[in-house]
Every structure is written in C-alpha cells, then in structure tokens.
Amino acid sequence: MSESGHTIRSAADPSAVTFPPGRYGRRRAPRRTPRWLTALLIVAALAAGTALSFALYRSYGDPTYDAKVITYTDITDHQVVIAFQVHVPPGGSARCVLRARAYDGAEVGRAEVQVTAEPGSRQASAEHPVSTTRRPFVGEVLGCRPVD
C-alpha cells in the first residue's frame, strides 16, 4: 500500500487490469466449489458403490451357497442328468442354474432348479435332468443363490 491508501499492483498481476466503469459489467471472482457440495458428491459415490457391491456380492459371491457337481450321467442326444450338492444355511433352500455343454464348448441346455436341505442340515443334494438341443459332453452347476 502506498501513503495515499491505494494498492500498487504490478502489470503481471491479472487483477491490475482496469475497465471503464459500467461498460463491461462487474468482474466476478473465480468461484470455488462449495465444500458441502464436494462432501455430498463423495457421500453419494460411496453409497452408490456400497449398493453396487452388495448387489453383486448377493448375486455372485455368497460362499454360503457353494455348489459342486457329483456326477453327470445318462447322456443321450437330448439330455444329461446332473447330480450335485449345495452348501446352504441350516435347513435353507437354494435356486441353482444347471448347464449342459457340447464337446465344442457350446451351451446346449440350461435349467433352473430349487433345492432344499433337510432340517438342521447344511447340505442339499439333487439330481436333475437337463434337456439339450444336441448331444451334451458335460454337465455343470453355474451357481446357486438364496431363494427369494
């Protein structure tokens, strides 16, 4: 500041540019994003990520409903019988997707089956035929999930 009370600015200072009054409107200071908006966006992103994680875990990642194929038998040109076990909560039920594939890897049949464990048991076993469009080579359990 000078003795007269005016601020002295250098030519390199962008705020030193002076416009004639009333000609170009008023100058606005650059706006910063309000902190509450930044915090709100972070909270919304975390909530969306948590919801997505929960949905994906429920659909694909619940180790409680672990299934394994025991055998696949009775292979004909139009079916395969898949015997499998599912690990479920005691006395619980599961909905499982079974698939039959041909020798070249193509899916030739699919079925959805519901299995229920005996009261107090954590294992549910089932044997189910899967209809196919051509001769299957292998039978699989794609996955199991809780019955809604």
Stockholm file with secondary structure:
# STOCKHOLM 1.0

chainA/1-148         MSESGHTIRSAADPSAVTFPPGRYGRRRAPRRTPRWLTALLIVAALAAGTALSFALYRSYGDPTYDAKVITYTDITDHQVVIAFQVHVPPGGSARCVLRARAYDGAEVGRAEVQVTAEPGSRQASAEHPVSTTRRPFVGEVLGCRPVD
#=GR chainA/1-148 SS CCTTSCCCCCTTCGGGCCCCTTTSCCCCCCCCCCHHHHHHHHHHHHHHHHHHHHHHHHHHCCGGGCEEEEEEECCCSSEEEEEEEEECSTTCEEEEEEEEECTTSCEEEEEEEEEECCTTCSEEEEEEEEECSSCCSEEEEEEEEECC
#=GC SS_cons         CCTTSCCCCCTTCGGGCCCCTTTSCCCCCCCCCCHHHHHHHHHHHHHHHHHHHHHHHHHHCCGGGCEEEEEEECCCSSEEEEEEEEECSTTCEEEEEEEEECTTSCEEEEEEEEEECCTTCSEEEEEEEEECSSCCSEEEEEEEEECC
//
